[in-house]
Amino acid sequence: MPLPQLLLHMKEAYKEAKEEFCSQIRRFTDIDKQTNVGINSYVSIGRFLYSPDVRKSPQLGGALESWRGFSQSIRPTHMGLSLNIDMSSMAFIEPLPVIEFVAQILGKDVHSKPSSDADHVKIKKALRGVKVDVTHRGTFRRKYSISGLTSQPTRELIFPLDDQMDMKSIVDYFLEMYGYTLQFSHLPCLQVGSQRKVNYLPMEAYKIVGGQKFTKGLNEKEITSLLKVSCQRPCEQETDILQTIQQNDYANNPYAKEFGISIDNKLASVEARVLPAPWLKYHDTGREKEYLPQVGQWNMMNKKVINGGNIRYWACINFSQSVQESTARGFCQQLVKMCQISGMEFNQDPVIPVYSVRPDRVNKALRSVHSVAMEKLHGKELELLIAILPDINGSLHGAVKRICETNLGLISQCCLTKHVFKINRQYLTNVALQINVKKEGRNTVLLDAISWRIPLVIDIPTIIFGADVTHPEPGKDSCPSIVAVVASQDWREVTKYAGLVCAQPHSEELIEDLFKCWKDPQRGVVYGGMIRELLLSFKRAPGQRPLRIIFYKDGVSDSQFYQVLLYALDAIRKACASLEPSYQPPVTFVVVQKRHHTRLFSNNPNDRNNTNKSGNILPSTMVDSKICNIVGDEVSVIAPNTPSLYEAHFGIPMAGAVLNTINIRLNASTVAFLLRYCSAAVVIVDQEFFSLAEEALQIWSEKSKSFKPPILIVIGDENCKPNELRYALAKGAIEYEKFLESDEWQSIALGYTSGTTASPKGVVLHHRGAYLMSLSGALIWGMQEGAVYLWTLPMFLCNGWCYTWTLAAFCGTNICLRQVTTKATAFGMSCIFIFDPGIVIT
């Protein structure tokens, strides 16, 4: 068969298989959010639905108000399909008349006074992109999107009325056309439309359309107001979620009824465990040398840092006009004293007196302080600069950090004015700990690290990476994303980290500078990148390269897991090879999912043994069952060549899980080893081999202290519902095509060697490999559409050498034999003549 035709058959077969297992699930989960009862009152933004009716909308200031909303999504979990609901608050523009909106933006009356140039810029920025509606034409409604603001007041604006270029003023036009007298003609007009054809809209004749998300950056006051509204105690958040479920009335939703889906009105109950807190080690000169944190908290009372930094030369610059020099000097002395108490060596006197300056002179002031200090120190370096900033400082903090850290090579520590006036011991302690780390000190170490009791770290030199990307807030599309990568430098104790920061294109999640390679005219091929630099830095500390790499990546969406993994892993491999071609240490890659919207509540919020003062679950609480995502989990099948086992080759991968077919000829001990080794989340067993599975699970539970019983599904059990296997596989179904969009190298099946000479070894088959094996088998045997396959080859052997998927690609017929006996094989051969096949394979 020609290859293009074969590929077409493969694609059609996958589509048919997907429809068989996933269509109803997909149709339900893809139902538009507007199908919910009363959904017309909601505004859809991303995965969230917002409404002013969910809760009273408090004002945030600046013509903004907070709307409450919720997200809803269907997630495949160990319990099957689960409805995930989370609450959220977002800033929306108040639906005000445009003039009132402008008055709130400027914070003053605009009805009589003309706006200044600065006001004009502020109004234009606030109104750009905002939608407005007419108010001067009775019941007639028309919406416009504001593109700009006129530089002239309304009374001075004229426009061509027709092609003869007869000019008319805006004031006269509104009076003659609509009988509307403009009262505030001193204000500018709104501009709508394109650059070629601009329309002028008087502010007083229009109002803001309701339900518009505020896309520009919030100021500090607005952020504080929004946080005050959105921050809830767990019991309040739980109540909101339950009320949302009740209001949406999923039980009576016609679409849910049509698909036979019922949704419980109660939250799912899951078991959790609290990991024990690690003991911390402090300096032996302190009164408390070791400490066990309580509820995730600890302080520095009676303790000293394990390794204190040394600061001999320091200075203070004051950008706050409300802070007097004497006040700033007193604050610095208190901070120095706290650093000394904490175990640091800190010179009592600054190099120069406190230098006070206005914030708008930040660049000149910082360079002046640095220059004067260097001159007084006769060329020695200034080691620390304490900067006192106003409480509301805008971009000042960023400017101080940028100039000090990048231009002057100077360590800085910023402090807000409110902390200078109200000196708090806990605040001073926190600042002292920050300064100590910046001066290459170490605040504490894990007691287990000193005792060499941390697994996967103490046996061989291990480096731990941490990486994150911070994206600009909405509305700042021209700003870059900021990448930070840190890596441990002190092997075994892993408390001292080196860090690198760089900028990359806006909203790009993949870190571009992990590894770089370029050609230099003089030096030839040059290698660089963040990982390579940190590996070299690690080598300089303990004197040897790391033999194991653990890499943490924060904030990855579920659709980007494999993309981020492959990109970062490739960068790590290349960085290692650039140091030495044969240098390829093992890598453990850990990702932290973002936007999972999962909220955990205690079943007894008043139980202080399981919650903190606010009612939140305790730190280090772990839930690793029921609600966990099944994607990537192993599903083991113990069955002979039956239609059920054949169907499992499609249903399990389409659920995002990995198929593990187990040899039914093995004994219970070996089967237990396989189940334990692959950590099977689900075990599907044919009724004939139920005793084998039961015995294997018993052995597994006895040999493993952390045994978690997998979900057990029996094929052919008369007590099971009809189509139990198909239902069990389909209830975890995902969008298979979208699942493969991210990476075709994802695992589809896990097999094992026989284990005759040693313990069985695992062999992983990915989706691409299964596809290529299916194609090669078809090409070698010259298979045609409608081929018939008599299954004498066990499907548990390499998934029947991938003929399970080949037959589906050719719309073939499978004749399954539960037992390969002479009688059964003869009967199977006799059935072949029914199908009139092009090719028969046995």
C-alpha positions in Angstrom: 0.0 0.0 0.0 1.4 3.5 -0.8 2.7 5.3 2.3 0.4 8.4 1.9 -2.6 6.1 1.8 -1.3 4.2 4.8 -0.8 7.4 6.8 -4.4 8.4 5.9 -5.7 5.1 7.2 -3.7 5.5 10.4 -5.2 9.0 11.0 -8.7 7.8 10.3 -8.3 4.8 12.6 -7.1 7.0 15.4 -10.1 9.3 14.9 -12.5 6.4 15.0 -10.9 5.0 18.1 -11.0 8.4 19.8 -14.7 8.8 19.0 -15.4 5.4 20.4 -13.9 6.1 23.8 -13.8 9.8 24.2 -16.7 11.5 22.3 -19.2 11.8 25.1 -16.6 12.9 27.6 -15.2 15.4 25.2 -18.7 16.8 24.2 -19.6 17.3 27.9 -16.3 19.0 28.9 -16.3 21.2 25.8 -19.8 22.5 26.4 -19.6 26.3 26.3 -19.7 27.9 29.6 -22.8 29.9 28.6 -25.0 26.7 28.8 -25.2 27.1 32.6 -28.4 28.4 34.1 -28.4 32.2 34.4 -25.0 32.4 32.7 -25.9 35.5 30.8 -25.2 37.6 33.8 -21.6 36.5 33.8 -18.6 37.9 32.0 -16.2 35.2 30.7 -12.5 35.9 31.1 -10.2 33.0 30.5 -11.4 30.1 32.5 -13.3 32.3 35.0 -16.8 33.6 35.0 -17.3 36.9 36.8 -20.5 38.7 37.9 -21.3 41.7 40.2 -24.1 39.6 41.6 -21.9 36.8 43.1 -21.1 39.2 45.9 -21.5 42.9 46.5 -18.9 44.7 44.3 -16.7 46.9 46.6 -15.0 49.9 45.1 -11.3 49.9 44.7 -10.8 53.6 43.9 -9.9 55.1 40.6 -13.3 54.2 39.0 -12.7 50.5 39.6 -14.7 47.9 41.4 -14.1 44.3 42.4 -16.1 41.5 40.9 -16.3 38.0 42.3 -16.1 35.0 40.0 -15.4 31.3 39.7 -13.7 28.9 37.4 -15.0 25.5 36.5 -13.2 22.7 34.7 -13.4 18.9 34.4 -10.2 17.2 35.6 -9.2 13.5 35.1 -8.3 12.2 38.6 -8.0 8.8 40.3 -11.7 9.2 41.3 -12.7 9.6 37.6 -13.8 12.9 36.1 -13.9 15.5 38.8 -15.4 19.0 38.7 -12.8 21.6 39.8 -14.2 24.9 41.1 -12.2 27.9 42.4 -13.1 31.5 43.4 -11.4 34.6 42.2 -11.7 38.4 42.4 -10.8 40.8 39.6 -10.8 44.6 39.0 -13.5 45.8 36.6 -14.2 49.3 35.3 -17.2 50.9 36.9 -20.1 51.5 34.5 -20.1 55.3 35.0 -20.8 58.3 32.7 -17.5 59.1 31.1 -17.2 62.5 32.8 -17.6 60.9 36.3 -15.0 58.3 35.3 -12.6 61.0 34.4 -13.3 62.9 37.6 -12.5 59.8 39.6 -9.3 59.1 37.6 -8.0 62.7 38.3 -9.4 62.9 41.8 -11.0 66.3 41.2 -14.1 68.0 39.7 -13.8 68.4 35.9 -17.2 69.9 35.2 -16.0 73.5 35.1 -12.2 73.6 35.0 -10.2 72.6 31.8 -7.7 69.8 32.1 -4.0 70.4 32.2 -1.5 68.6 29.8 -0.6 66.1 32.6 -4.3 65.4 33.2 -4.8 65.0 29.4 -2.1 62.3 29.3 -3.6 60.5 32.3 -7.1 60.5 30.9 -5.9 59.3 27.5 -4.0 56.4 29.1 -7.0 55.4 31.3 -9.6 55.5 28.5 -7.6 53.9 25.6 -9.3 50.6 24.6 -12.3 51.2 26.9 -15.8 50.6 25.4 -18.5 53.3 25.7 -22.2 53.4 24.9 -24.4 56.3 23.7 -26.8 58.0 26.2 -28.2 60.9 24.1 -30.3 58.9 21.6 -33.1 57.5 23.8 -33.4 53.7 23.5 -30.9 53.5 20.7 -27.6 51.8 21.7 -24.3 51.6 20.0 -20.9 50.7 21.4 -17.6 52.2 20.5 -14.0 51.4 21.5 -11.9 54.5 22.5 -8.7 54.9 20.5 -7.6 58.3 21.8 -8.4 61.7 23.0 -8.5 65.0 21.1 -5.8 67.6 22.0 -8.4 70.4 21.6 -11.5 71.0 23.7 -14.9 70.0 22.2 -15.9 73.7 21.5 -13.0 74.1 19.1 -13.5 70.9 17.1 -14.9 71.0 13.6 -15.2 68.2 11.0 -16.3 67.9 7.3 -20.0 67.2 7.1 -20.0 65.9 3.5 -17.8 65.4 0.4 -18.0 69.1 -0.4 -16.0 69.6 2.8 -18.7 71.7 4.4 -17.3 72.1 8.0 -19.4 72.0 11.1 -18.6 72.2 14.8 -19.3 69.3 17.2 -21.4 71.6 19.3 -23.6 72.6 16.4 -23.9 69.1 15.0 -25.2 67.6 18.3 -27.7 70.4 18.7 -29.1 70.2 15.2 -28.9 66.4 14.8 -30.1 65.3 18.2 -31.4 68.4 19.9 -28.7 67.9 22.5 -26.9 70.9 24.0 -23.4 70.1 25.1 -22.8 71.6 28.6 -19.1 70.7 29.1 -17.5 71.8 25.8 -14.3 72.7 27.6 -13.5 69.0 27.8 -11.7 67.1 25.0 -13.6 64.6 22.8 -13.2 60.9 22.7 -11.7 59.5 19.5 -13.0 56.3 18.0 -12.5 54.6 14.7 -9.4 54.3 12.5 -6.7 56.9 11.9 -8.1 57.6 8.4 -11.6 58.1 9.6 -11.8 59.5 13.1 -15.1 60.1 14.9 -15.4 62.5 17.8 -17.6 61.7 20.8 -18.3 64.3 23.5 -17.6 62.8 26.9 -20.9 63.9 28.4 -23.0 61.9 25.8 -21.4 58.5 26.6 -21.0 56.1 29.5 -18.7 53.2 30.2 -20.0 49.8 29.2 -20.3 47.5 32.2 -18.4 44.2 32.5 -15.0 45.4 31.2 -12.0 43.9 32.8 -9.3 46.5 33.9 -6.3 45.5 31.8 -3.9 48.2 32.9 -1.6 48.0 36.0 -3.1 48.7 39.4 -1.4 51.2 41.7 -0.4 50.2 45.2 -3.6 51.5 46.8 -5.8 49.6 44.4 -3.8 46.4 44.8 -4.2 46.7 48.6 -8.0 47.2 48.2 -8.2 44.2 45.9 -6.2 42.0 48.2 -8.4 43.0 51.2 -11.5 41.9 49.2 -10.1 38.7 47.8 -8.2 37.4 50.8 -10.6 35.1 52.7 -10.4 32.6 55.5 -10.7 29.0 54.4 -14.2 28.6 55.9 -15.4 31.7 53.9 -13.8 30.4 50.7 -15.3 27.0 51.2 -18.8 28.5 51.8 -18.4 30.6 48.5 -17.5 27.4 46.6 -20.5 25.5 48.0 -22.8 28.4 47.3 -21.6 28.6 43.7 -22.3 24.8 43.2 -25.8 25.4 44.6 -26.5 28.4 42.5 -25.3 26.7 39.3 -27.6 23.7 40.1 -25.5 21.2 38.1 -27.9 18.4 39.2 -30.7 19.9 37.1 -28.5 21.0 34.2 -30.1 19.7 31.0 -26.7 19.1 29.4 -25.5 17.0 32.3 -28.7 15.0 32.2 -28.4 14.4 28.5 -25.0 12.8 29.0 -26.1 10.9 32.1 -23.7 12.7 34.3 -24.4 13.5 37.9 -22.4 15.9 40.1 -22.3 15.7 43.8 -23.0 18.9 45.7 -20.5 18.1 48.4 -16.7 18.5 48.3 -14.7 15.4 47.7 -13.2 13.9 50.9 -9.5 12.9 50.6 -6.9 11.6 53.0 -3.8 13.7 53.7 -0.7 13.4 55.7 1.6 16.0 57.2 5.3 15.6 56.6 7.4 16.2 59.7 9.3 19.4 59.9 13.1 19.2 59.6 15.3 20.2 62.5 17.4 23.4 61.9 21.0 23.8 63.1 22.3 27.2 64.3 25.6 28.4 65.6 26.9 26.7 68.7 27.4 30.1 70.5 23.7 30.8 70.6 21.5 29.7 73.4 19.4 27.5 71.0 21.7 25.4 68.8 19.0 23.3 67.2 15.3 24.1 66.6 12.2 22.3 65.3 9.9 24.7 63.4 6.3 24.8 64.6 3.4 25.2 62.1 6.0 26.3 59.4 7.3 29.2 61.5 10.4 30.0 63.6 12.3 33.0 64.7 15.8 34.0 65.7 15.2 34.4 69.4 18.2 33.1 71.3 19.8 31.9 68.0 22.7 32.9 65.9 23.3 32.3 62.2 25.4 29.3 61.4 27.8 31.4 59.3 27.8 35.1 59.8 28.9 37.6 57.1 31.4 40.4 57.7 30.6 44.0 56.9 33.3 46.6 57.5 32.4 49.4 55.1 28.8 50.6 54.7 26.7 53.7 54.1 23.1 54.9 54.2 21.2 57.0 51.6 17.8 58.5 52.4 15.3 59.1 49.6 12.4 59.8 52.0 11.8 63.5 52.6 9.8 62.7 55.8 12.7 61.0 57.5 15.2 63.3 59.3 18.9 62.5 59.4 18.8 61.7 63.1 15.9 59.2 62.6 17.7 57.5 59.7 20.9 57.3 61.8 19.0 55.8 64.8 17.4 53.2 62.5 20.8 52.2 61.1 22.3 51.8 64.5 19.4 49.5 65.6 19.9 47.5 62.4 23.6 47.1 62.9 23.0 46.0 66.5 20.5 43.3 65.4 23.0 42.1 62.8 25.6 41.7 65.5 23.2 39.9 67.8 22.4 37.5 65.0 26.0 36.5 64.7 27.4 38.9 62.0 30.5 41.0 62.2 29.3 44.5 61.5 31.2 47.7 61.9 29.3 50.2 64.1 30.1 53.3 62.1 29.3 54.1 58.5 32.0 55.3 56.1 30.1 58.6 55.5 27.2 60.3 57.3 23.6 59.6 56.2 23.1 61.2 52.7 19.6 62.6 52.1 18.4 63.4 48.6 15.2 63.7 46.5 14.0 60.5 44.7 14.2 62.1 41.3 18.0 62.3 41.6 18.5 58.6 42.3 21.2 58.0 39.6 23.4 61.0 40.4 23.0 60.4 44.2 24.0 56.8 44.1 27.0 57.4 42.0 28.0 60.3 44.3 27.7 58.2 47.5 29.7 55.4 45.9 32.4 57.8 44.6 32.8 59.7 48.0 33.0 56.4 49.9 35.6 54.9 47.6 37.7 58.1 47.9 37.5 58.0 51.7 38.4 54.3 51.7 41.3 54.9 49.4 40.1 52.5 46.7 38.5 49.8 49.0 35.1 48.6 48.0 31.9 49.8 49.8 30.3 46.5 51.0 26.7 47.6 51.7 24.4 50.5 51.0 21.3 50.9 53.1 18.6 52.8 51.1 15.6 54.3 52.9 12.7 54.6 50.4 9.2 56.3 50.6 6.4 53.9 51.3 5.0 54.7 47.8 8.0 54.8 45.6 6.9 53.7 42.1 10.0 52.7 40.1 12.5 54.0 42.7 13.1 50.5 44.2 13.8 49.1 40.8 16.1 52.0 39.9 18.1 51.6 43.1 18.6 47.8 42.5 19.5 48.3 38.9 22.1 51.0 39.4 23.7 49.4 42.5 23.7 45.8 41.4 24.5 46.2 37.7 26.3 49.5 37.3 28.2 50.0 40.6 28.6 46.3 41.7 27.3 47.3 45.1 25.1 45.3 47.5 22.0 47.3 48.5 19.3 46.8 51.2 16.1 48.8 50.8 13.9 49.7 53.7 10.5 51.5 53.7 9.8 54.7 55.6 7.1 53.1 57.7 9.6 50.6 59.2 12.1 53.4 59.9 9.6 55.3 62.1 8.1 52.2 63.7 11.1 50.0 64.5 10.1 46.4 65.0 12.4 43.7 66.3 11.0 41.0 64.0 11.5 43.3 60.9 15.1 44.1 61.9 15.7 40.4 62.3 14.4 39.6 58.8 16.5 42.4 57.3 19.6 41.2 59.1 19.0 37.7 57.7 18.7 39.1 54.2 21.9 41.1 54.6 23.8 38.0 55.9 22.8 36.0 52.8 23.8 38.8 50.5 27.2 38.8 52.2 27.7 35.1 51.5 26.7 34.1 55.0 24.4 31.2 55.8 21.5 31.6 58.2 20.8 28.0 59.1 21.3 24.5 57.8 19.3 21.3 58.0 20.5 19.1 60.9 19.9 16.0 58.6 22.3 17.6 56.1 25.1 17.9 58.6 24.4 14.4 59.8 24.5 13.1 56.1 20.9 11.8 56.4 19.4 13.4 53.3 18.8 10.7 50.6 19.8 11.4 46.9 22.0 14.3 48.0 24.7 13.1 50.4 25.9 10.0 48.6 27.4 11.7 45.6 28.0 15.4 44.8 24.6 16.8 43.9 23.6 20.2 42.6 20.0 21.5 43.1 18.7 24.0 40.5 15.7 26.2 40.9 14.2 28.2 38.0 11.3 30.6 37.5 10.1 33.1 35.0 8.2 36.3 36.1 6.0 37.8 33.5 4.9 41.5 33.3 1.5 42.4 34.6 -1.4 42.7 32.1 -1.2 45.8 29.9 2.6 46.0 29.8 3.1 44.1 26.6 6.4 45.9 25.8 8.1 44.8 29.0 10.3 41.7 29.0 9.9 38.6 31.2 12.5 38.2 33.9 14.3 34.8 34.4 15.9 33.8 37.6 17.9 30.6 38.1 19.6 29.5 41.3 21.8 26.6 42.1 23.2 25.1 45.4 26.9 25.6 46.0 27.6 23.8 49.2 27.2 20.1 48.6 25.6 18.0 51.4 24.3 21.1 53.2 22.6 22.7 50.2 21.8 26.0 51.9 24.0 28.3 50.0 22.8 29.3 46.5 24.3 31.3 43.6 21.8 33.1 41.4 21.6 34.5 37.9 19.0 36.8 36.4 18.3 37.8 32.8 15.6 39.3 30.6 13.9 37.5 27.7 10.9 38.2 25.3 7.5 39.0 26.8 5.5 36.1 28.3 8.0 33.5 27.1 7.9 30.5 29.5 10.9 28.6 28.1 14.1 29.9 29.4 16.2 30.9 26.4 19.5 31.5 28.2 19.9 28.1 29.9 22.5 27.2 27.4 24.1 29.3 24.6 26.6 28.5 21.9 28.0 31.0 19.3 31.0 31.4 17.1 33.6 34.0 17.8 36.0 35.1 15.0 39.0 34.7 17.3 38.1 32.1 19.9 36.0 29.9 17.7 33.0 28.1 19.2 32.1 29.7 22.6 29.8 28.1 25.1 27.8 29.9 27.8 24.5 30.1 29.5 23.1 30.1 33.0 23.4 26.3 33.7 27.0 26.2 32.5 28.0 29.1 34.6 26.3 27.7 37.7 27.9 24.3 37.1 31.3 25.9 36.9 30.6 27.9 40.1 29.6 24.6 41.9 32.9 23.0 40.8 34.9 25.8 42.3 33.3 25.3 45.7 33.7 21.6 46.5 36.4 21.1 43.9 34.5 18.6 41.8 31.6 18.5 39.3 28.2 17.4 40.4 27.4 13.8 39.7 23.7 14.3 40.1 21.4 17.2 39.0 18.0 18.0 40.5 16.2 20.7 38.6 13.0 22.5 39.9 10.9 24.6 37.5 8.2 26.6 39.0 4.9 27.8 37.4 4.3 25.4 34.4 0.9 24.9 33.0 -0.2 21.4 32.4 -0.1 21.8 28.6 3.6 22.8 28.8 5.0 20.0 31.0 6.7 18.0 28.3 7.7 21.1 26.3 9.5 22.6 29.3 11.0 19.3 30.2 12.5 18.5 26.9 13.8 22.1 26.3 15.4 22.3 29.8 16.7 18.8 29.7 18.3 19.4 26.3 19.9 22.6 27.7 21.3 20.7 30.7 22.7 17.9 28.5 24.4 20.4 26.2 25.8 22.5 29.1 27.3 19.3 30.7 28.7 18.2 27.3 30.3 21.6 26.8 32.4 21.0 30.0 33.4 17.5 28.9 31.9 15.4 26.1 31.5 12.3 28.3 30.1 14.3 31.2 26.4 13.3 31.4 25.2 13.1 35.1 21.6 11.8 35.8 18.9 14.5 35.9 15.8 14.6 38.1 13.4 17.2 36.7 10.6 18.5 39.0 7.9 20.9 37.8 5.3 22.8 39.9 2.0 23.2 38.1 0.4 26.7 38.0 -3.3 27.5 37.8 -4.4 24.2 39.1 -7.2 25.9 41.1 -7.2 23.1 43.7 -8.2 24.2 47.2 -7.8 22.0 50.3 -9.9 22.5 53.4 -9.8 20.8 56.8 -12.9 18.7 57.6 -12.7 20.2 61.1 -11.4 23.8 60.9 -11.6 24.1 64.7 -9.1 21.3 65.2 -5.8 23.2 66.0 -3.9 19.9 65.6 -4.6 19.9 61.9 -5.0 23.6 61.1 -3.2 26.9 61.9 -4.8 30.0 63.5 -6.5 31.1 60.3 -8.0 27.6 59.7 -5.7 26.7 56.9 -4.3 23.2 56.6 -0.9 22.9 58.1 2.3 23.5 56.1 3.8 20.4 54.4 0.4 18.8 54.2 0.5 16.3 51.3 -2.4 14.8 49.3 -1.2 12.1 46.9 -4.3 10.1 46.2 -7.8 10.5 44.6 -7.6 14.1 43.3 -4.2 13.6 41.7 -4.0 13.8 37.9 -3.9 10.4 36.2 -1.9 11.6 33.2 1.3 9.6 33.1 0.2 7.0 35.7 0.7 3.3 34.9 -2.3 1.1 34.3 -1.4 -2.6 34.6 -3.6 -5.2 32.7 -3.5 -8.9 33.6 -5.5 -10.6 30.9 -5.2 -13.1 28.0 -5.8 -12.2 24.4 -9.3 -10.9 24.7 -11.3 -8.0 23.2 -10.9 -6.2 26.5 -7.1 -6.3 26.4 -7.2 -5.1 22.8 -9.5 -2.1 23.8 -7.2 -1.3 26.6 -4.4 -0.5 24.1 -6.5 2.5 23.0 -8.5 3.5 26.0 -5.6 3.7 28.5 -3.3 5.9 26.3 -6.3 8.1 25.5 -6.8 8.6 29.2 -3.3 10.0 29.3 -2.0 7.0 31.2 0.7 4.4 30.4 -0.3 0.8 29.5 1.5 -2.0 31.2 0.5 -5.4 30.0 1.7 -8.1 32.4 2.7 -11.6 31.4 0.0 -14.0 32.6 2.5 -16.9 32.8 4.4 -15.3 35.7 4.0 -16.2 39.3 2.5 -13.9 41.9 5.8 -12.9 43.4 7.1 -11.6 40.0 3.8 -9.9 39.2 4.0 -8.2 42.6 7.5 -7.0 41.7 6.2 -5.5 38.4 3.3 -3.8 40.0 5.5 -2.3 42.7 8.2 -1.3 40.3 5.9 0.6 38.0 3.7 2.0 40.9 0.5 0.9 39.2 -2.3 3.3 39.9 -4.9 1.0 38.3 -4.9 -2.8 37.9 -7.3 -4.3 35.4 -7.5 -8.1 35.7 -9.4 -10.7 33.8 -11.7 -12.8 36.1 -9.7 -15.9 35.3 -6.5 -14.4 36.8 -8.1 -12.6 39.7 -6.5 -14.9 42.3 -3.1 -14.2 40.7 -3.7 -10.4 41.0 -5.0 -10.7 44.5 -2.0 -12.7 45.7 0.4 -10.3 43.9 -1.3 -7.3 45.6 -1.0 -9.0 49.0 2.8 -9.6 48.4 3.2 -5.9 47.3 1.5 -4.6 50.4 3.7 -6.8 52.7 6.9 -5.7 51.1 6.2 -1.9 50.8 5.6 0.3 53.8 4.2 3.1 51.6 1.8 0.7 49.8 -1.3 2.5 48.4 -3.9 0.1 47.0 -4.4 0.7 43.3 -7.9 0.9 41.8 -8.9 -2.7 40.9 -11.1 -3.4 37.9 -12.2 -6.9 37.1 -13.0 -7.9 33.5 -16.0 -10.2 33.2 -17.2 -10.0 36.8 -20.9 -10.7 36.8 -21.3 -8.1 39.6 -19.8 -5.4 37.4 -22.0 -3.0 35.4 -22.2 -3.6 31.6 -19.2 -2.2 29.7 -17.4 -1.8 33.0 -14.0 -1.8 31.3 -15.0 0.7 28.7 -16.5 3.0 31.3 -13.5 2.7 33.5 -11.1 3.6 30.7 -13.3 6.4 29.3 -14.0 8.2 32.5 -10.4 9.4 32.5 -10.4 10.3 28.8 -8.6 13.4 27.5 -8.4 15.2 24.2 -6.0 12.7 22.6 -5.0 14.9 19.7 -4.3 17.8 21.9 -2.5 15.5 24.3 0.0 14.6 21.5 0.4 18.2 20.3 2.8 18.9 23.2 5.1 15.9 22.5 4.9 12.7 20.6 7.7 11.2 22.7 5.4 10.7 25.7 5.2 7.2 27.0 2.4 5.0 25.6 3.4 1.6 27.1 5.7 0.0 29.7 6.9 -3.6 29.2 9.2 -5.8 31.1 11.8 -8.5 30.3 11.0 -12.0 31.3 13.2 -11.9 34.4 14.6 -15.5 33.9 18.2 -14.5 34.8 17.6 -11.5 37.0 14.9 -9.1 38.1 12.7 -8.0 35.1 13.9 -4.8 33.4 11.5 -2.1 32.3 11.2 -1.1 28.6 9.3 2.1 27.8 7.6 2.6 24.4 6.6 6.1 23.3 3.8 7.2 21.0 6.2 7.9 18.1 7.8 4.5 18.5 4.5 2.7 18.5 3.4 4.6 15.4 6.7 3.7 13.6 6.5 0.1 14.7 2.9 -0.1 13.4 3.9 1.3 10.0 7.0 -1.0 9.6 5.0 -4.1 10.4 2.4 -3.1 7.8 5.0 -2.3 5.2 7.0 -5.5 5.7 3.9 -7.8 5.5 2.3 -5.8 2.7 -0.9 -5.5 4.6 -4.1 -4.3 3.0 -7.3 -2.7 4.3 -9.5 -5.1 6.1 -6.8 -7.5 7.1 -7.7 -10.2 9.6 -5.3 -11.1 12.5 -5.6 -14.3 14.4 -4.1 -13.6 17.8 -1.8 -16.5 18.6 0.9 -14.0 19.7 0.3 -12.8 23.3 -0.6 -9.2 23.4 1.5 -8.8 26.6 4.7 -9.4 24.5 5.7 -5.9 23.4 2.0 -5.1 22.9 1.7 -7.8 20.3 4.7 -6.2 18.5 2.4 -3.2 17.9 0.0 -5.1 15.7 -2.7 -4.0 18.1 -2.4 -0.5 16.6 -1.6 -1.7 13.1 -4.9 -3.6 12.8 -6.8 -0.5 13.8 -5.0 1.6 11.2 -6.2 -0.8 8.5 -9.7 -1.2 9.8 -8.8 -4.8 10.3 -10.5 -7.6 12.2 -9.1 -9.2 15.3 -9.8 -12.8 16.2 -8.9 -13.1 19.9 -8.0 -16.4 21.5 -8.3 -16.7 25.2 -6.1 -19.8 25.1 -3.9 -20.9 22.2 -4.9 -24.5 21.9 -5.2 -26.7 18.8 -9.0 -26.6 19.0 -9.1 -22.9 19.6 -6.7 -22.2 16.8 -8.6 -24.4 14.4 -11.9 -22.6 15.3 -10.2 -19.2 14.7 -9.0 -20.3 11.3 -12.5 -21.4 10.3 -13.8 -18.0 11.3 -11.4 -16.3 8.9 -13.4 -17.4 5.8 -16.3 -15.2 7.0 -14.3 -12.0 6.4 -12.9 -12.5 2.9 -9.6 -10.8 3.9 -6.9 -9.4 1.7 -4.2 -10.8 4.0 -4.4 -13.1 6.9 -1.8 -13.0 9.7 -1.6 -15.6 12.5 
